[in-house]
Amino acid sequence: MDDIVKQALAKWPNVPSCTGWLMLDRRGQWRMRDEAAQASGSPGVPIRHEALLGFINRNYECDEGGQWFFQNGPQRVYVELGYTPWVVRLSVEASGALALTDQAGNRFEPSAVYADDEGNILFAGASGPAGASEASDLSAPPRIAVLHDHDLNVFADHTTLADDSASGELHWNGGATLPLQPIRREAVAARFGFVGSPAANV
């Protein structure tokens, strides 16, 4: 969390939080949702301002109830999630190694990989990544990220799939393999301890 944000929280500790105004979509884009977008259920307008995106990413955290938020100075802005709290891109580096990078630009080291019943690929990784919640600890659930759909071909190139297309193994770096495990999309939030729409709970 930025020092300026910590200072604002100390100075104005009781500013009411807000919900519905910010969304992280399925492709890792931050979107601003005005009242019209909220009323219509649309995802809102993508945020393009690089400095603002950096500010959001540095101050993106999770509360004790699994609700993700952006700490905007003294105000907590709860985030609507298009799917998971993290979205990752999969790439092949010049060395030939695979790399996962989250929407904040940080490396994501996978410990497990899943295929849901809608064809999405998800990666689980250690809790408490750099740049994320300072309150996270080893008892927290692993963080979960959905793979950007533009990278499904890269994933397929490095995966041996079984006939059911929902199991198999990902050939990771250094000769390691990660079993591809099936999961139902409706079970992901509860299993990994996050709330997709905090508006109903705040």
Secondary structure, 3 states (H helix, E strand, C coil): CCHHHHHHHHHCCCCCCEEEEEEECCCCCEEECCHHHHHHCCCCEECCCHHHHHHHHHCEEECCCCCEEEEECCEEEEEEECCCCEEEEEEECCCCCEEEEECCCCECCEEEEEEECCCCEEEEECCCCCCCCCCCCCCCCCEEEEECHHHHHHHHHCEEECCCCCCEEEECHHHCEEEEEEECHHHHHHHHCCCCCHHHCC
